[in-house]
Amino acid sequence: MYFIEPSITPNNRRTVGLSVLFGEQEETLFRNATTLAASGAFAIQEAGRWRVGRATVPVVKGVEPATQGLYEDLFAAVGDLNLCRVWHYVPHINEPGVGGLENYRAFCHGRSVAFEAKHGTGFRRRLPSASAVGTDDELLTIVFAACGDEPQHFENPRQVPAYDYPKKHGPRPPSFSRATIVPAGERADVFISGTAAIEGHETVAPGDTAGQIDRTVHNLRVISQVCGLGDDLGTTLGGERHFKVYIRNGNDLAVVKASLDRTFFTVADKVTYLRSDICRAELNLEIEATVLGVRLG
């Protein structure tokens, strides 16, 4: 099973309920972390300029109240820092939950309400990069990264901002930006949200894995350009590139991996392929990226 932690120690190894199809079993983005006192449901660690928290809770009363409650704890844990990246692992993401609403849409509703309660009606300008994928676990897991430096959030001009999606995608739209850059002198850490085959707000090539690979890579190249990293997420700019590729059907691994190795990934990249349901039932894959210590143009 897959592990995601700021640092991996015998005391904090926790899975997120995803099976690794190929690649390393764990991801460590924030090294040399020290453990701080817990805050609400969140276990907290500090690594350099970063505060990283993780919480896992059951969804006994449904995904929406669990999400809203965890976000209230998240904001308390972040405190006066800036929220820069959030990872979400949502139980049975495409299945109907309490009241019949799809679990992903219920999750989006709870998250949006929590952001508005914290930041008011103008909360959209505060939204960080994020991802939300399905887990077969019965628990909701949220991991966040925050720091004192001011983040810059970016959108893909070929896509409607997720927070402006029309009601056809749910009673409240998703609450995230497409990318976040956190400068540190002449370098920066860059977080690319979960990226899929979406043009405007519509799914491209629904159910067609090959078509979705092409569109997803195209969207990654566009957001890379918007962030000032060229069209290849800064392969020549000295950053450390991490990718997670979420695949709905494990039998697609060979096709997806061969295509990405040929068109986008390099031998130096740290890549893990995971079996996971995606936020839309017609999507077969999603890719997220983190580029650490990249030189700014």
C-alpha positions in Angstrom: 0.0 0.0 0.0 1.1 3.6 -0.6 2.5 5.9 2.0 2.5 9.7 1.9 4.2 11.6 4.7 6.5 14.6 5.2 9.1 12.1 6.4 8.7 8.4 7.0 9.5 7.0 10.4 8.3 3.9 12.2 5.9 6.0 14.2 4.0 7.7 11.4 3.7 5.2 8.6 0.1 5.3 7.5 -1.3 4.2 4.2 -3.9 6.1 2.2 -5.6 2.9 0.9 -4.1 3.0 -2.6 -2.2 0.1 -4.3 1.1 0.9 -6.1 1.1 -0.4 -9.7 4.7 0.7 -10.4 7.2 2.8 -8.6 8.2 3.5 -5.0 5.8 2.7 -2.1 6.2 6.1 -0.4 6.7 9.7 -1.2 8.8 12.1 0.9 8.6 15.7 -0.2 9.5 17.4 3.0 12.7 15.9 4.5 14.3 16.1 7.9 10.9 16.8 9.5 10.4 17.1 13.3 7.2 16.2 15.0 5.2 19.0 16.7 2.2 18.7 19.0 -1.0 17.5 17.4 -3.7 20.1 16.4 -7.2 18.8 16.4 -7.3 15.7 14.2 -4.0 16.5 12.6 -0.6 15.1 13.3 1.8 18.0 12.6 5.4 18.0 11.4 7.8 20.8 10.5 10.5 20.6 7.8 12.4 23.8 7.2 9.9 26.4 6.1 7.1 23.9 5.8 4.4 22.8 8.3 2.8 19.6 7.1 -0.2 18.0 8.7 -2.1 14.7 8.2 -5.5 13.5 9.5 -7.5 10.4 8.8 -11.1 10.1 10.1 -14.1 7.7 9.5 -17.0 9.0 7.5 -19.8 7.6 9.7 -22.2 10.5 9.0 -21.1 11.0 5.4 -18.2 12.5 3.5 -19.6 16.1 3.6 -19.6 16.6 7.4 -16.3 14.7 7.8 -14.7 17.0 5.2 -16.1 20.2 6.8 -15.0 19.1 10.2 -11.5 18.2 9.1 -11.1 21.5 7.3 -12.0 23.3 10.5 -9.2 21.5 12.2 -6.9 22.1 9.2 -7.4 25.9 9.4 -6.6 25.8 13.1 -3.5 23.8 12.4 -2.3 26.1 9.6 -2.8 29.1 11.9 -1.1 32.3 10.5 0.7 30.4 7.8 -0.3 30.2 4.1 -2.0 27.1 2.9 -0.1 26.0 -0.3 -1.1 22.4 -1.1 -3.7 19.9 0.0 -4.0 16.2 -0.9 -7.3 14.4 -0.4 -8.1 10.7 -0.4 -11.9 10.3 -0.5 -13.6 6.9 0.2 -15.5 5.4 -2.8 -15.3 8.8 -4.6 -17.8 8.0 -7.4 -20.4 6.2 -5.3 -23.5 7.8 -3.9 -23.3 8.6 -0.2 -25.6 9.9 2.5 -28.6 11.5 0.8 -27.7 10.0 -2.6 -25.2 12.7 -3.6 -22.0 11.3 -5.1 -19.2 11.3 -2.5 -16.9 13.6 -4.6 -19.7 16.2 -4.9 -20.4 15.9 -1.2 -16.7 16.3 -0.5 -16.6 19.4 -2.7 -19.6 20.9 -0.8 -18.1 20.3 2.6 -14.8 21.8 1.5 -16.3 24.9 -0.1 -18.5 25.6 2.9 -15.5 25.4 5.2 -13.4 27.8 3.0 -16.3 30.3 2.9 -16.7 30.1 6.7 -13.0 30.7 7.2 -12.3 33.4 4.5 -15.8 34.8 3.6 -17.3 35.1 0.1 -14.0 36.1 -1.4 -12.4 32.8 -0.5 -11.6 31.8 -4.1 -8.5 34.0 -4.2 -7.1 32.0 -1.3 -7.5 28.5 -2.8 -4.3 26.5 -3.1 -3.4 23.7 -5.5 -5.0 20.4 -4.5 -5.9 16.9 -5.6 -8.8 14.6 -4.6 -8.8 10.9 -5.7 -10.7 7.9 -4.6 -9.6 5.3 -2.0 -11.0 1.9 -1.3 -10.3 2.6 2.4 -13.3 3.6 4.5 -11.5 6.6 5.9 -11.1 10.1 4.6 -7.5 11.3 4.6 -6.3 14.9 4.2 -2.6 16.0 4.0 -1.7 19.7 3.8 1.5 21.8 3.4 1.7 25.4 4.6 4.4 27.9 5.1 5.0 31.6 5.9 6.1 32.6 2.4 3.4 34.1 0.2 2.2 31.6 -2.5 1.2 32.5 -6.0 -1.8 30.6 -7.5 -2.3 30.0 -11.2 -5.0 28.9 -13.6 -4.9 27.1 -17.0 -6.3 29.4 -19.6 -7.7 26.4 -21.5 -9.8 25.4 -18.5 -12.6 27.1 -16.6 -11.2 27.6 -13.0 -12.6 24.7 -11.0 -14.1 27.1 -8.5 -16.2 28.6 -11.3 -17.6 25.3 -12.6 -21.3 25.3 -13.4 -23.9 23.5 -11.2 -23.9 20.5 -13.6 -20.8 19.4 -11.7 -22.3 19.6 -8.3 -24.1 21.9 -5.8 -20.7 23.6 -4.9 -17.7 23.6 -7.3 -14.3 22.2 -6.4 -12.2 24.6 -4.3 -8.6 24.6 -5.7 -6.3 26.4 -8.1 -4.5 24.6 -10.9 -1.0 25.4 -9.6 0.7 27.1 -6.7 4.3 28.5 -6.7 6.0 29.3 -3.4 9.2 31.3 -4.0 12.3 31.1 -1.9 14.9 33.5 -3.2 15.9 32.6 -6.7 14.2 29.2 -6.5 10.7 28.0 -5.8 8.6 25.0 -4.9 5.9 24.4 -7.5 2.7 22.3 -6.8 0.7 21.2 -9.8 -2.8 20.1 -8.9 -4.3 16.8 -10.0 -4.6 17.3 -13.8 -6.8 15.4 -16.2 -8.4 15.5 -19.6 -10.6 18.6 -19.2 -11.1 21.4 -21.7 -13.2 24.3 -20.4 -15.1 22.4 -17.8 -16.0 19.3 -20.0 -14.3 15.9 -20.0 -12.3 15.2 -23.2 -12.3 11.7 -24.6 -14.5 10.2 -21.9 -13.6 6.6 -21.2 -10.7 6.7 -23.8 -7.4 6.2 -22.0 -5.2 7.1 -25.0 -7.1 10.3 -25.8 -7.0 11.3 -22.1 -3.3 10.8 -21.9 -2.7 13.2 -24.7 -5.0 15.9 -23.3 -3.6 15.5 -19.8 -0.1 16.0 -21.0 -1.2 19.0 -23.0 -2.8 20.5 -19.9 0.4 19.9 -17.9 2.4 21.7 -20.6 0.0 24.6 -20.6 0.1 25.1 -16.8 3.8 24.7 -16.9 4.1 27.6 -19.3 1.8 29.7 -17.2 4.0 29.0 -14.2 7.1 30.2 -16.1 8.7 26.7 -16.3 8.6 26.3 -20.1 6.4 23.5 -21.5 8.2 20.7 -19.6 7.9 21.6 -16.0 11.4 22.9 -15.7 13.5 19.9 -16.8 16.5 22.2 -17.3 15.9 24.5 -14.3 17.5 22.4 -11.6 14.3 21.2 -9.8 13.5 17.8 -8.3 10.4 16.5 -10.1 7.9 14.2 -8.4 4.8 12.8 -10.1 1.9 10.6 -9.0 -0.1 9.0 -11.8 -3.5 7.8 -10.7 -5.0 5.1 -13.0 -8.6 3.8 -12.7 -8.0 0.5 -14.5 -4.7 -1.2 -13.5 -4.7 -2.9 -16.9 -3.9 0.5 -18.5 -0.6 0.7 -16.7 1.6 -0.5 -19.6 -0.1 1.9 -22.1 0.0 4.9 -19.8 3.6 4.3 -18.6 4.9 3.8 -22.2 3.3 7.0 -23.4 4.4 9.2 -20.5 8.0 7.8 -20.6 8.1 8.7 -24.3 6.5 12.1 -24.2 6.9 13.7 -20.8 8.9 12.0 -18.0 12.7 11.8 -17.7 14.9 9.1 -16.1 15.6 11.5 -13.2 11.9 11.9 -12.3 10.4 10.3 -9.2 7.2 8.7 -10.5 4.7 6.4 -8.8 1.7 4.9 -10.5 -1.3 4.2 -8.3 -4.6 2.4 -8.8 -7.3 4.9 -7.9 -10.7 6.1 -8.9 -10.8 9.6 -10.3 -13.1 12.5 -9.4 -15.2 12.0 -12.6 -16.4 8.5 -13.4 -15.6 9.0 -17.1 -11.9 9.9 -16.4 -9.4 7.1 -16.5 -6.3 8.9 -15.2 -5.0 12.0 -13.4 -1.5 13.3 -12.9 -0.1 15.5 -10.2 3.4 17.0 -10.0 5.6 18.7 -7.4 8.8 20.4 -8.5 11.1 21.3 -5.6 13.9 23.9 -5.7 13.4 24.9 -9.3 15.2 28.0 -10.6 12.9 30.9 -11.3 13.2 32.6 -14.7 
